[in-house]
Every structure is written in C-alpha cells, then in structure tokens.
Amino acid sequence: MVFSPRAIALVLGGAVSLFFLVIIAAFTLQQALAFLLLYDGVILGLVLLDLRLTMKPHRLKADRLYEQRMSIGIENAVVLTVGNDGRQDVRVIVKDDIPPEFQAGQNRWEVLLGAGETAKVRYMVKPPKRGDYVFGAIHLRYYSRLGLFMQQMKILPPATAVRVYPNIREISNYQLGRQGNFMGSGVKVSRLAGLGTDFESLRDYRTDDEFRRINWGATARRGRLISNQYEVDRSQQILLVLDAGRLLSGEFDQVTMLDHAINASLLLGYVGITRDDKVGLLTFSDKVKLYLPPGKGQPQLQKILAKLYQLQPELVESDYQAVCQYIGTKNRKRSLVCFFTDLIDEEASKGLIECISILSKHHLVLCITLQDAGIVGKAGICPVNSQEVYEKGIAIEVLRNREKSAALLKQRGVTVLNVTPGELSVNLVNKYLEMKSQLKL
C-alpha cells in the first residue's frame, strides 16, 4: 500500500494549519496537541474506512501471452490479460517487465475494469539479438475507493522465458505466397516456369516463353498458342555457407549483417526443401565452426534452425582457404553453394576471391554480399556542403571497389548477388528459382 498525493495533502494541510494557529497564538501548546490528535484520528479513521471499502488486491488477475519463439529484428506481439473478480469498478495501471534488451513503444498502460470484467492490452516488442530472454513480473496498481492510497501487487506468470530465433516470420509469409497471396504476404517471389527435362503439362502460351517451348500439335488442335510446361529438376543440393567473421559483424537497422544473412539463408533453405532439394549448412570465421550435411524434409530445416540459433559474429579475420579445403573434402557432389559474405577492395578480398574461384570449378557458386544502405544513400545525395562532398566521395570509392571485386568473381564464372539487407531475402529466393529454372545446376 502506498499513500496517494491526496492523503499526503491532507496530512500536510493539517500540519500547516496547526503551525499558523500556534504562530498567531490562537492555540496554546496543549490545545495544539489536542487538535493534532483529533486531526490524526480523523485521518486514520478515513484511511481505515477507505481500506475497508476498497477491493482487495487478490481480486485482480493478470497473465501474459506471446509466441515462445520470437523472430529477431521484427515486431512480435505480446498480449496482457487483466481481470477483475471483484464487485467494484477499478482503474488499473498496468506495467510489464520486458527484457531490457527488447525495444518496445511502451510498457505501461491504464485500463478501466468493471466488476467481473477482463481487458486485454496488446503491444509489440522487437528483439535486436538472438538468444534466451526472460520476462519479469506484471505490476498492477490502483487507487483506493476514497483515493487516499494505492494498492499495488505484482504477478509472475508461470511462463516467462522466450527464445529469439532468426526471422521465421518470412517462412510464414512465403507460405502465404504459395497459396496465391504473394502481394499480401510481402514476399514477391518470381514464379518462373521450369525448364527441366520432365514434361509436366500443357498451358496457354505466355509472352516470355521461349519459342522452342511451343507445342505446335496442341496449338493446331486448340486454335491458340499452347506451351509445354516442364517440371523443374529436383533433388539437387544446396549448401548454405555463412561467414561469421568480422565482415558481417556490422549492423543495419539495429540487427547485425550476419543476422540478415541468417534470415535469408533460412528462408532459402525452406524454399529449397519444399522443392525437394537437399539443403546443408556450413558456418565459419577463423575456422570452420559447424557443418551440417545436405538433407531433405522438415526435420532438416529444424536442424538448420537449431544450428543458426547459436551462431554469433566474431571480430576475427575469416580463413577462406580452410573453408575451401573443407568443402572440397566434405561436399564432393556438385552443389549450389550460397556464400554469404562481403566484399571490400581487390587486395582485402583477395583470399575470398581465390576461395570462391576454386569452388566454382566444381560447384555452382552464388556469392551473396550485403551492401550498406547508408553508404548507397550517401553516394546518391546532392551535397550542399564540404562535409557532404567528402562523404559522397568516400561512399562512391567504397562502392567502386566493391564493384571491382564483384567483377573479378563474375569473370571466373561466379554469380554475384549484391543487395542491401532489406532486399536480400526476396532477391535471393528469386535468384535461386531463376538458376534452377535455367538448369544452371
């Protein structure tokens, strides 16, 4: 129980009044003491009456609902349920103890509960890092019937732990897209028709179809252009290779570049598995950290998710030669190697370029580099002062050096996908589908 400003004002008001009465000699000391006792007795009586009239704290209930698996870098919903089992209306101040690392718009609300009513408060949290976190107690506070004090209590729900995973929400969005709602899901995955060797069906001709796909017999019978639809080749191998060294330790939108790469690789793994491809995982920094051989099905996707959950960037130089040798030993079958890393200039990226060039002799290599959106923005500004002129020049030089390094990889038969983190997932899945449809693997 905490006394309210109203109760404090009553006490101070009586004390100040008594002080002035003594000063002006209206009261003797004995009379002042008698007045003080009477005044205190009245206040005490009011407090006891207020305590009797006010609903007991145990009449309030509270609980917290949220997904046990939250996604990094996006808003996740938390719902607080507050109930009033008493017979009085009550205005409750609700405060939730969220993990201090989480970003939230607010964690304090005021709700009006009628007798027997329940209210829900929904708010969003954005976890900036993967890992294990714990919610604290739910704090409830409400004024007494006469407003002389505030009752307060805290409730610790039975479930308080939460795990923050890579952005698994993108998989749900992609699932919506597969059901014909790509625009609603926000995932603009290209629907490229397969150019495999196995005939699947006939369909109407599309303007972007190749001439050789037209089925002239069916065209003559139906009186309109008809194309052959082929099933995209399946049961191919994808190896997701993530550089967990210094190059991906930077941040974009308060999430590390490595986490953006993890989110995209997880979505690509899901898309590959839904197309019956085998998907494997390799992570490294100054040494190979883990290797998961390519496999099929949802159990494999869960293994990938579990492995990526623990991966964190390290401020060390990555050993590309060791990775190249490891892949050559462990992954002999020709695969689509999706190499998540970053490019600097030709000299700094020399080891990376040599490694990927060697891999491209046996595998189909897709090098995914994450471009800093801030640098791209500075390179495109119209400078208005000398500082902006300097920043624009530096940004242009950085981008030019990256382009030179990317050009070296392309000359050696490596496909390079250079995008900002916000564009990564969609472009990566589209590139994968494009490469499969063109029989590049």
C-alpha positions, 0 to 999 in steps of 0.5 A: 500500500502506498499513500496517494498525493491526496492523503499526503495533502491532507496530512500536510494541510493539517500540519500547516494549519496547526503551525499558523494557529500556534504562530498567531497564538490562537492555540496554546501548546496543549490545545495544539496537541489536542487538535493534532490528535483529533486531526490524526484520528480523523485521518486514520479513521478515513484511511481505515474506512477507505481500506475497508471499502476498497477491493482487495488486491487478490481480486485482480488477475493478470497473465501474459501471452506471446509466441515462445519463439520470437523472430529477431529484428521484427515486431512480435506481439505480446498480449496482457490479460487483466481481470477483475473478480471483484464487485467494484469498478477499478482503474488499473495501471498496468506495467510489464517487465520486458527484457531490457534488451527488447525495444518496445513503444511502451510498457505501461498502460491504464485500463478501466475494469468493471466488476467481473470484467477482463481487458486485454492490452496488446503491444509489440516488442522487437528483439535486436539479438538472438538468444534466451530472454526472460520476462519479469513480473506484471505490476498492477496498481490502483487507487483506493475507493476514497483515493487516499492510497494505492494498492499495488501487487505484482504477478509472475506468470508461470511462463516467462522465458522466450527464445529469439530465433532468426526471422521465421516470420518470412517462412510464414509469409512465403507460405502465404505466397504459395497459396496465391497471396504473394502481394499480401504476404510481402514476399514477391517471389518470381514464379518462373516456369521450369525448364527441366527435362520432365514434361509436366503439362500443357498451358496457354502460351505466355509472352516470355516463353521461349519459342522452342517451348511451343507445342505446335500439335496442341496449338493446331488442335486448340486454335491458340498458342499452347506451351509445354510446361516442364517440371523443374529438376529436383533433388539437387543440393544446396549448401548454405555457407555463412561467414561469421567473421568480422565482415558481417559483424556490422549492423543495419537497422539495429540487427547485425549483417550476419543476422540478415544473412541468417534470415535469408539463408533460412528462408532459402533453405525452406524454399529449397526443401519444399522443392525437394532439394537437399539443403546443408549448412556450413558456418565459419570465421577463423575456422570452420565452426559447424557443418551440417550435411545436405538433407531433405524434409522438415526435420532438416530445416529444424536442424538448420534452425537449431544450428543458426540459433547459436551462431554469433559474429566474431571480430576475427579475420575469416580463413577462406582457404580452410573453408575451401579445403573443407568443402572440397573434402566434405561436399564432393557432389556438385552443389549450389553453394550460397556464400554469404559474405562481403566484399571490400577492395581487390587486395582485402578480398583477395583470399575470398576471391581465390576461395570462391574461384576454386569452388566454382570449378566444381560447384555452382557458386552464388556469392551473396554480399550485403551492401550498406544502405547508408553508404548507397544513400550517401553516394546518391545525395546532392551535397550542399556542403564540404562535409557532404562532398567528402562523404559522397566521395568516400561512399562512391570509392567504397562502392567502386571497389566493391564493384571491382571485386564483384567483377573479378568473381563474375569473370571466373564464372561466379554469380554475384548477388549484391543487395542491401539487407532489406532486399536480400531475402526476396532477391535471393529466393528469386535468384535461386528459382531463376538458376534452377529454372535455367538448369544452371545446376 
